[in-house]
Each structure stands twice: as structure tokens, then as C-alpha cells.
Amino acid sequence: MDITWAELDALKEGLKLAERLKIKRLIVESDCAMLVNAVKKRRTDISILGQCVRKECDAFSKFDSVQVNWVNRNSNYAADFLCNLAIRNKNDLYFDMEYPSDIHNIIIQDVING
């Protein structure tokens, strides 16, 4: 799967999770510039990707506010770690609120360094 389409799928799943958790103010971050640009230009992008992004972004109306930011890949160590962990363990790593402490430490480190 192309990376941009995989990122769009991750956005879709993240929006579903945020809705389930009753998040009101949402900040979405991605190191995929193409996806972030497609989200920001979704009302004028007539490409297939743009139309798919527009459809998924309809979910934004379920939140009080949504902010979509591009982040440098170097600031995305936690996401990279989690993806590699999921690949190694062949699962989706849904932890709810109970998660391994090494993940907590990596996220704290990412926030401090980001």
C-alpha cells in the first residue's frame, strides 16, 4: 500500500478512536506532508486522494475543534516505535489505558524532545 493511503487509513482509525473516547478538541499530527496538504485543501482537491480525504474529514464535524499539523519525521519517534512493535508482534497494539511502561517512557521522551 502506498504510504499516503496507509496514513489516510491511520487517520480514519484515529478519528474513530477519538470519537469513541469522546474527545472534543482534536490535534492530528502526521509526518506525511501529502496527507496533511490533502486534508488542508480537501474542499478544492479533485484528485481521488483528495475526494477520499474529504469523505474521511466529514468526521471533523463530530469534534468541537480539529487541528491537523505536519510534524518532522524526527519528532515522530514514538509512532515509529509503536509501528515497529506492532509489526514485530503481528497485532494492532490497542491498549486502551493499560500499556507497557516502555511505551510511556518513549512518549514522554518524544514530548520533551519534540
N, C-alpha and C positions, 0 to 999 in steps of 0.2 A: 504494500500500500504506500502511496506517495505520502511523504511526511506531512504535508499541509492537510491532506484528507484525514490522516491519523490525528493531527492536532484538532481538527474540527470535531472529530468523534469524541476526543477528550473533553472539548468544550461542552458538547451536548451532554455527556455524562456528568460533568461538573455542575451544569445548570440543573439537572435533575436532582443531584445530591443537595445542592444549595436550597432548592425548593422544598425537598423533604425535610431538611433541617430547619426550615422556616427562617432562613437568612433574609434580612430585609435590605441591607446595603452590601452590595457585592463588588469586590475588586477581582478582576480576572487578569492574570499575568501569563504571558507566553513569550518564548524566545523565537517564535515563528513569525517573522515580520510580514510574510504574505497573508497569514491568517488575521493578524491584528489590523493590517490595512484593509482587508476584505470586510472585517467587522465594521470598521470606521466608515467605509464607503458603501455599505450594504444597500443603501437606498438608490445608488446610481450605478452599481456594478451589474452589468447584464451578462457576465460570464456564468457558466454552470456553477463554478465555485461560489461566485457572488450570490446567486439565487439560493443555493443551499445554505450559505451563511445567513442570508436574510431570513429564511424559514426558521432556522435554529434560534436566531436572535429575537423572534417573536416572544420567546420565553422571558426576555428582559422586562416585559410589562408586569411580570409577577413580583418584581422587586421594587422597592422604593427608589433605589439608585443602583446603577451599574457603571463601573468604570473599567475599561479594557486598556491595558498597558503592555507595551513591548518591554521585555527585560533582556539584558545581555545574557547570553548563554553561561558566562562565567558566574553569574549571580543565581544560577539555577541548579546548584549542586544537589539540593535536596530532591528535586524532581528527577534528576539523573540517577541518583542513588536508589530512589524508590522504583523507577522503571527497571533498572538492572536487577534489583532484588526480586521484582515480580517475574522477570524473565527467568532468573535462576530457579525460582520456586514454582514456576509454571502456574501462577494464580493471579488474582486481581488485587490482592492485598487490602481488602476492605476491612478496616479495624474498628470502625465506629469510634468510640472514645478510648478503647483499650488498645494500645500499640506498644511495640518494643521500645525500650528506653534509648537504644542507639538511634532510632529514628527521631526521637525527641531531641537528642543532642545535636544531630545533624541539622535539624530545622532551626534550632536556636543559633547554631554557628552560622547558618545561611543568613539569618536575620541580622546578626551582628555584623557580618562581613558585607551584606548587600547594601 
